[in-house]
Amino acid sequence: MTRIAIAGAAGRMGKNLILACEQAKHLTLTQAVVRKGSESIGTDSGLFSGSTANGVLLSDRLDADQFDVLIDFTRPEVTAGYLDFCVTHRRSLLTGTTGLDATQLGKLREASQQIAVLHAPNTSIGVNLSLDLLRQAAKVLGDDFDIEIIEAHHRNKIDAPSGTALKMGEVIAEALDRNLDDCAVYARQGQTGARQPGTIGFQTLRAGDIVGEHTVLFAAAGERIEITHKVSDRMIFARGAIRAARWIVGQEPGYYSMHDVISGNN
Ligand code: NAD
């Protein structure tokens, strides 16, 4: 039985992860960790997430003896602390937290020499299939098509563009032998001039309670292709994360992605 600890248990994703653990086989939730000082500390995590009591109380302390895999859905600055904890105690880490900067991503890579690290800015199986479709589309369409990535999320999201939109940009740029840092355009306003060939544009929408929508538009003179993925229920991220947590158990130290989980790479 794989023992799971969740960091960010009181958050939107945390609650869904608690429910997903409840429904999963061969896996058990043993710790549900919240931020220090949270009013929720001491509450049964099952009841907190809207289900029945599970006996795992929300706590602000992580105990290395009680878990095999830590699933982190918090904030970038928080993830770094949990990463250090997992390295010290040789535990696997799956992080779905988005908005990590280059230094924080570098720390994940460094840690992956000692423990298994799975970085999944989007744990939806459908999104990860979409990445494969985008890779193929970019290769076939080549440089003749303009590419724009449009994403929409709820009003409380604190980073932009979304981790998924950036991942889509990276996959496309790589397929086209481009470097996303050199070709990404994140904002347009005023006298922008004509669109520069070879750029990849990002458009961000923030409104209401949109769970997550991504469209990649490939447009040329005379035709247009749009690849769209829409989420209506956060549980899909939670189920994908649980599938990934099950996969990461027993993996060698290394830096993994959802692509490895989906394609069954070891
Ligand atoms: P949220 O703000 O609802 O939840 C984050 C939680 O982390 C909050 O409850 C906060 O109090 C808690 N937290 C802060 N410091 C903590 C600490 N030291 N220890 C434990 N918990 C702490 O946000 P959310 O919508 O649940 O998203 C969390 C992260 O996951 C964001 O980065 C978001 O972009 C990302 N996300 C990823 C996916 C995916 O598929 N990978 C899907 C949805 C959201």
Residues whose N, C-alpha, C, O or C-beta is under 5 A from the ligand:
A	BS01	NAD	A7 G8 A9 A10 G11 R12 M13 G14 V33 V34 R35 F73 T74 V78 G96 T97 T98 A120 P121 N122 T123 S124 F237
